[in-house]
Amino acid sequence: MSDYPIVNKKMVRLNRKLKKNQKEYRKEYDTGSRRMSGNRIGKLVKLSAENPVKDCSEPETYCEMGPDAEVLIHMVEQSGLKGMSGNGFLTANKLKTFWQAQQKKRVLIVNAVECDPGLVHDEWILKEKASAVWMGIEYLNQAFHFETVMVAVKGKNKKFLKAEQGRIRDRSSEGRRDENRSIETRSDKTQSDKSRRDESRGAESRSLESKGDGWSVKVKEVAGRYPMGEEHFLIKELLGIPMDKSEIPAKSGILVMNVQTVFQICRLVNKLDTDARFVTLANLKTGEARVAYVTSEDRIHTLLEAIYPGKGTYYAGHGVLGAHKAAKDETFAETINFAAVGEDTLISDQNLCKKCGGCSRRCPMGISVKDIVLAREKNEKADISRFHPEQCIHCGSCTFFCHASKNVEKIVQGGGVLRMKKQKVSWIIALVAFTLTFYWVEFSPWSSQAVASYNNGYGTFDMKQYHVEDVTAVLGTMQKEGFTAYNRYLVGDSLFIVPYDFLLALFMNT
């Protein structure tokens, strides 16, 4: 099932609560540079004070030492852990690709941007689970020995990490002093090869903490623009390295991981369950959202009905700009990060283009979206390869900003049904025109019956055989009002032929 935007700019304007949330977000978060993207969408939902719906268990303390690269990759592979950004890719495959590349300069970017307007669970994780996130970063560094570690966040979320960063720096300083004292008391004769490797790995891992003020992870604030959280956009923003959509960052020594994936790695190393994950549960009517720790067996409808009772349409997907109507028995699959209750969407791939060009201007990849739409409106099978639709990153910006409320993204991906909509509109117009003109010629003050009242019942002289002498005699005695009615009848009769023939043609082509 394909996911497309379920909310657009027009729908936000019609909902005061969504619009208010959007304004507050734009005010609170620095809008930043337009260099990467000029799209300012902002969050449409706001974290409710009643959070979370369901939470996970946590240990009293986390283990300080994590496994080496091969062991960590094996653990992740055995767990079946998948990326938490909603793409459903196996995390182990990304780690393997990164490790096998054997790049000298290795970079870890923890993606905590969460730019989709309907998601809030990453923000909640940064606020409530920051210690687990930092430990996950520590374990990854112990395994892969990064040269640079960055955590990308937006606005106020930076303070949650900074606060926890200070606490961990203090704890790690004390831990290093204790560890150094214990290492000095050990005898080299009694050390096994494994313990030597562990100590070596531990010494290297401390490089993450020993630089500068004792903790070298950089918390980088990025612009509040959409879709800044996309992997290639983030790399260009943080590292200044442009990468094509087809390029795999892990092969170049750049490991980009979602913040919740890092959180799950922390749980995995500490032998905690990773079968569940945090998702956002939103109410698109009221603009509130909550967080829940769900498994793949939890039913979407059941959970939403429990916290947001009342009528509405249920949606599920990777965000408000990529969702579908949730089936009654649908559960939280690996690609579902978001579930919501709301109104029926106004977005349709069948609406006709207004040719304003807004979709092309808003496309962060620079695709000529307008030309694609116009080409496919003329011919559903038109060749659009010259516009490079394969560069689409499925962000949904074109659909969100479309003035015609079209599902533009679907058309770019080749799934539009424009011709069906055109035929439907044609049928409606033709039927309305046929009804009006039929009334004109049969029942109006200028119908054939009205004309007959002026010429002794002869009517309009059509459909019958008359002698020329009889017609001449009737017309010679007909009053002026009769000729006026007759002329107007002829106008209506001429107009009636057009929708009649058009309906006949539509019927033959159906």
C-alpha positions in Angstrom: 0.0 0.0 0.0 1.4 3.4 -1.1 1.7 6.3 1.4 1.0 9.8 0.4 0.3 13.1 2.2 -3.0 13.2 4.1 -2.8 16.9 5.0 -2.0 20.0 2.8 -1.7 23.7 3.3 -5.4 24.3 2.6 -6.5 21.8 5.2 -4.2 23.4 7.8 -5.8 26.8 7.1 -9.2 25.3 7.7 -8.2 23.8 11.1 -7.5 26.5 13.7 -5.7 24.2 16.1 -3.3 22.8 13.4 -2.6 26.3 12.2 -1.9 27.5 15.8 0.5 24.6 16.4 2.3 25.4 13.1 2.7 29.1 14.1 4.0 28.2 17.5 6.5 25.8 16.0 7.8 28.4 13.6 8.2 30.9 16.4 9.9 28.5 18.8 12.3 26.9 16.4 14.9 28.9 14.5 13.9 28.9 10.8 17.5 28.9 9.8 19.0 29.2 6.3 17.1 28.7 3.1 20.2 27.2 1.5 19.1 23.6 1.7 15.3 24.1 1.5 12.9 27.0 1.6 10.0 24.9 2.9 8.6 26.0 6.2 5.9 23.6 7.2 6.4 23.2 10.9 4.8 20.8 13.3 1.1 20.4 13.0 0.6 18.4 16.2 1.9 19.1 19.8 3.0 16.7 22.5 0.2 16.2 25.0 1.0 16.5 28.7 -0.5 13.0 29.1 2.5 11.1 27.7 3.3 8.3 27.1 0.4 6.0 26.4 2.8 3.0 26.8 6.5 3.1 27.9 9.4 0.6 28.0 11.3 -0.7 31.0 14.8 0.7 31.7 17.7 -0.7 33.7 19.0 1.0 36.8 22.5 1.3 35.2 23.8 0.7 31.7 26.9 -1.4 31.1 30.0 0.8 30.3 31.6 -1.5 27.7 30.0 -2.5 24.5 31.0 -5.3 22.0 33.4 -4.8 19.1 32.2 -4.2 15.6 31.8 -7.9 14.5 29.9 -8.8 17.6 27.7 -5.8 17.5 26.8 -6.4 13.9 26.0 -10.0 14.7 23.8 -9.0 17.7 21.9 -6.5 15.5 21.5 -9.0 12.8 20.2 -11.7 15.1 17.7 -9.2 16.6 16.3 -8.3 13.2 16.4 -4.7 14.1 15.3 -2.3 11.4 15.8 1.4 10.9 13.4 3.5 13.0 12.9 6.2 10.3 10.2 4.1 8.7 12.1 2.8 5.7 12.1 -0.8 7.0 15.8 -1.4 6.1 17.7 -3.9 8.2 20.1 -2.0 10.4 22.6 -4.8 10.3 23.0 -4.4 6.5 23.8 -0.7 6.9 26.4 -1.5 9.6 28.0 -4.2 7.5 28.3 -1.9 4.5 29.8 0.8 6.7 32.3 -1.6 8.3 33.3 -3.3 5.1 34.1 0.0 3.5 37.0 0.3 5.9 37.2 4.1 5.5 40.0 5.8 7.5 37.8 8.8 8.4 34.6 7.6 9.9 31.6 9.8 10.8 28.5 9.1 12.8 25.5 11.3 12.4 22.6 10.7 14.7 19.5 12.0 13.0 17.2 13.5 15.6 15.7 16.1 13.3 12.3 14.5 12.9 11.1 16.9 10.2 7.8 15.3 9.4 5.0 17.7 10.6 3.1 14.9 12.3 5.9 13.1 14.3 6.8 13.9 17.9 8.2 10.7 19.3 11.9 11.5 18.6 11.5 14.8 20.5 10.0 12.8 23.4 12.9 10.3 23.3 15.5 13.2 23.4 13.6 14.6 26.4 13.0 11.4 28.4 15.5 8.8 27.2 18.6 11.0 26.6 20.9 8.8 28.7 20.1 5.7 26.7 20.8 7.7 23.5 24.2 8.8 24.7 25.0 5.2 25.8 24.0 4.0 22.3 26.4 6.5 20.8 29.1 5.3 23.2 28.6 1.7 22.1 28.7 2.5 18.5 32.0 4.5 19.0 33.5 1.7 20.9 32.8 -0.7 18.0 33.6 1.5 15.0 36.0 4.2 16.4 34.6 7.3 14.7 36.6 10.4 14.0 33.6 12.6 14.2 30.3 12.1 16.0 27.4 14.5 15.5 23.8 14.6 16.8 21.6 16.7 14.5 18.6 18.4 16.3 16.3 21.3 15.9 15.8 24.2 18.3 14.9 23.5 21.9 15.7 19.8 21.6 19.4 20.6 21.9 19.0 21.5 25.6 17.8 18.0 26.5 20.9 16.4 25.1 23.3 19.1 26.5 21.9 18.5 30.0 22.4 14.8 29.8 25.8 15.3 28.1 27.1 17.2 31.2 25.9 14.4 33.6 27.6 11.7 31.5 30.8 13.7 31.2 31.0 13.8 35.0 30.2 10.1 35.4 32.7 9.1 32.7 35.5 11.2 34.3 34.9 9.3 37.6 34.7 6.0 35.7 38.0 6.6 33.9 39.8 7.2 37.2 38.4 4.0 38.7 39.2 2.0 35.6 42.8 3.2 35.5 43.4 2.2 39.1 41.9 -1.2 38.5 44.1 -1.8 35.4 47.3 -0.9 37.2 46.6 -3.6 39.8 46.3 -6.4 37.3 49.1 -8.8 36.5 50.1 -9.1 32.8 50.5 -12.9 33.4 46.9 -13.4 34.3 45.4 -11.3 31.5 43.8 -13.3 28.7 43.9 -12.2 25.1 40.2 -11.3 25.4 40.8 -8.9 28.4 43.7 -7.3 26.5 41.4 -6.6 23.5 38.7 -5.3 25.9 41.1 -2.9 27.6 42.4 -1.7 24.2 38.9 -1.2 23.0 38.0 0.6 26.2 41.0 3.0 25.9 40.1 3.8 22.3 36.4 4.3 23.3 37.5 6.9 25.8 38.7 9.1 23.0 35.0 10.0 22.6 35.2 11.6 26.0 38.9 12.6 26.3 39.0 15.4 23.7 38.6 19.0 24.8 36.3 19.3 27.7 35.9 15.5 28.1 33.1 14.8 25.6 33.6 15.3 21.9 30.2 14.5 20.5 28.9 17.6 18.7 25.2 18.5 19.1 24.5 20.4 15.9 21.3 22.5 15.5 20.0 22.5 12.0 17.5 24.7 10.2 13.8 24.2 10.8 13.1 23.5 7.2 11.6 20.5 5.5 12.8 17.9 4.6 16.1 18.6 6.5 15.9 15.1 8.1 16.5 13.3 4.7 19.8 11.5 4.9 21.6 13.3 1.9 20.3 16.7 2.9 21.6 16.2 6.5 25.0 15.2 5.2 25.3 18.3 3.0 24.1 20.6 5.8 26.5 19.2 8.5 29.5 18.1 6.5 29.2 20.2 3.3 29.4 17.1 1.2 26.9 16.9 -1.7 25.8 13.4 -2.5 23.6 12.1 -5.2 20.4 10.3 -4.2 21.9 7.0 -5.6 25.0 7.3 -3.5 25.1 5.2 -0.3 26.7 7.3 2.5 27.8 4.2 4.5 30.2 3.3 1.6 31.9 6.6 2.0 32.4 6.2 5.7 29.4 8.2 6.8 27.0 6.3 9.1 23.6 8.1 9.5 21.3 6.5 12.1 17.9 7.6 13.4 18.0 8.5 17.1 15.6 5.8 18.0 17.8 3.2 16.2 20.6 4.3 18.5 18.3 4.0 21.5 17.4 0.5 20.4 21.1 -0.5 20.0 21.6 0.7 23.6 18.8 -1.6 24.7 20.2 -4.5 22.7 23.7 -4.2 24.2 22.0 -4.2 27.7 20.0 -7.3 26.8 16.7 -5.6 26.8 13.9 -6.3 24.3 13.9 -4.5 21.0 10.7 -6.0 19.6 8.8 -2.8 20.3 9.4 0.8 19.4 8.0 4.3 20.0 5.5 5.8 17.6 3.4 8.9 17.4 -0.4 8.8 17.9 -2.0 12.0 16.7 -5.4 13.6 16.7 -5.5 15.7 13.5 -8.8 17.3 14.7 -7.5 18.7 17.9 -3.8 19.0 17.1 -2.6 16.9 20.0 -0.2 13.9 19.9 1.0 11.2 22.3 3.7 8.6 22.3 3.3 4.9 22.6 5.7 1.9 22.8 4.1 -0.6 20.5 4.8 -4.0 19.1 3.9 -5.4 15.6 0.9 -7.1 17.1 -0.8 -4.0 18.5 -3.8 -3.0 16.4 -3.9 0.6 15.1 -7.7 1.1 15.4 -7.8 -0.4 18.9 -5.1 1.9 20.2 -6.4 5.1 18.6 -10.0 4.4 19.7 -8.8 4.0 23.3 -7.1 7.4 23.5 -9.1 9.4 20.9 -12.7 8.1 21.2 -15.2 9.4 18.6 -15.8 9.2 14.9 -13.1 9.9 12.4 -10.9 8.5 9.7 -7.9 6.4 10.8 -4.6 6.8 9.1 -1.2 5.0 9.4 2.2 5.5 7.8 5.7 7.0 8.3 4.2 10.5 9.0 1.5 13.0 8.1 3.2 13.5 4.7 3.2 9.8 4.0 0.2 7.8 5.2 -2.8 5.7 4.1 -6.2 4.8 5.5 -5.6 2.2 8.1 -7.5 -1.1 7.7 -9.7 -2.2 10.5 -7.3 -5.0 11.6 -4.0 -3.4 10.6 -1.2 -3.6 13.0 2.0 -1.5 13.6 4.3 -2.9 10.9 8.0 -1.9 10.8 7.3 0.9 8.3 4.6 2.5 10.5 5.8 5.3 12.8 2.6 7.3 12.8 -1.1 6.7 13.4 -3.8 9.3 13.6 -7.5 10.0 13.6 -8.8 12.9 11.5 -11.2 14.0 8.8 -11.3 12.7 5.2 -8.5 14.3 3.3 -9.2 16.9 0.6 -6.2 15.7 -1.4 -6.9 13.9 -4.7 -4.7 13.0 -7.6 -7.8 13.7 -9.8 -8.1 17.4 -9.2 -7.0 19.5 -12.2 -3.8 21.5 -12.2 -4.0 25.3 -11.8 -0.6 25.7 -13.5 0.7 28.0 -10.8 4.1 26.2 -10.6 4.1 26.1 -6.8 5.0 22.4 -6.8 8.2 23.0 -8.9 9.3 25.9 -6.7 8.8 23.8 -3.5 10.5 20.6 -4.7 13.8 20.3 -2.8 15.3 18.2 -5.5 14.6 20.8 -8.2 12.3 18.5 -10.3 10.1 20.3 -12.8 7.0 18.9 -11.2 4.6 21.2 -13.0 5.7 19.9 -16.4 5.2 16.3 -15.3 1.7 17.0 -14.1 0.7 18.9 -17.3 2.2 16.2 -19.5 0.3 13.5 -17.7 -3.0 15.5 -17.8 -2.7 15.6 -21.6 -1.6 12.0 -21.9 -1.7 9.5 -19.0 1.1 7.5 -20.6 3.2 10.5 -21.5 7.0 10.0 -21.4 8.2 12.1 -18.4 11.7 10.7 -18.2 13.2 13.9 -19.4 12.0 15.6 -16.2 13.9 13.0 -14.1 11.1 11.8 -11.7 13.5 9.2 -10.4 15.2 12.0 -8.3 12.0 12.3 -6.2 12.7 11.6 -2.5 9.0 11.2 -1.7 8.9 14.0 0.8 5.4 15.2 -0.2 6.3 18.9 -0.4 4.7 19.2 -3.8 1.4 17.8 -2.6 1.4 19.8 0.7 1.8 23.2 -1.1 -0.5 22.4 -4.2 -3.2 25.0 -4.6 -5.4 22.6 -6.4 -5.2 20.0 -3.6 -3.8 17.5 -6.1 -1.9 14.3 -5.0 1.0 15.6 -7.0 3.5 13.1 -5.5 1.4 10.2 -6.8 1.4 11.6 -10.3 5.2 12.1 -10.2 5.5 8.4 -9.2 3.3 7.3 -12.1 0.1 6.5 -10.2 -2.3 9.3 -11.3 -5.8 8.6 -12.7 -6.3 11.9 -14.3 -8.3 10.7 -17.3 -10.9 9.1 -15.1 -11.5 12.4 -13.3 -11.7 14.3 -16.7 -14.3 11.8 -17.9 -16.3 12.2 -14.7 -16.3 16.0 -15.0 -17.3 15.7 -18.6 -20.2 13.5 -17.8 -21.4 15.9 -15.1 -21.2 18.9 -17.4 -22.8 17.1 -20.3 -25.7 15.9 -18.2 -26.3 19.3 -16.7 -26.3 20.9 -20.1 -28.6 18.2 -21.5 -31.1 18.7 -18.7 -31.2 22.5 -19.1 -31.6 22.5 -22.8 -34.2 19.7 -22.8 -36.2 21.7 -20.3 -35.8 24.7 -22.7 -37.2 22.9 -25.7 -40.0 20.9 -24.0 -41.3 22.8 -20.9 -40.1 26.4 -20.9 -42.1 29.5 -22.1 -40.3 29.0 -25.4 -40.9 25.3 -25.8 -42.6 23.6 -28.7 -45.8 23.5 -26.8 -45.7 27.2 -26.2 -45.1 27.9 -29.9 -48.1 25.6 -30.7 -50.4 27.9 -28.6 -49.6 30.7 -31.1 -50.3 28.8 -34.4 -53.4 26.7 -33.9 -51.5 23.7 -32.6 -49.1 23.3 -35.5 -46.1 23.8 -33.1 -42.6 24.1 -34.6 -43.5 22.3 -37.9 -40.8 19.7 -37.2 -41.5 16.0 -36.9 -44.6 16.4 -39.2 -45.5 16.7 -42.8 -47.2 19.9 -43.8 -48.3 21.4 -47.1 -46.6 24.7 -48.0 -49.9 26.4 -48.4 -51.0 25.5 -44.8 -47.7 26.7 -43.3 -47.9 30.0 -45.2 -51.5 30.5 -44.0 -50.6 29.8 -40.4 -47.5 32.0 -40.4 -49.6 34.8 -42.0 -52.0 34.9 -39.1 -49.4 34.3 -36.2 -48.9 37.2 -33.8 -45.6 38.8 -33.0 -45.3 37.0 -29.7 -45.5 33.7 -31.5 -42.5 34.6 -33.7 -40.5 35.6 -30.6 -41.3 32.3 -28.9 -40.4 30.4 -32.1 -37.0 32.1 -32.5 -36.1 31.4 -28.9 -37.1 27.8 -29.3 -34.7 27.5 -32.3 -31.9 28.8 -30.1 -32.6 26.2 -27.4 -33.0 23.5 -30.0 -29.6 24.3 -31.5 -28.0 24.2 -28.0 -29.7 20.9 -27.2 -27.9 19.2 -30.0 -24.4 19.9 -28.5 -24.8 18.0 -25.1 -26.9 15.3 -26.8 -24.1 14.5 -29.3 -21.4 14.8 -26.5 -23.2 12.4 -24.2 -23.6 9.9 -27.1 -19.9 10.1 -27.7 -19.0 9.6 -24.0 -21.3 6.6 -23.9 -19.7 5.0 -27.0 -16.2 5.5 -25.5 -17.0 4.1 -22.0 
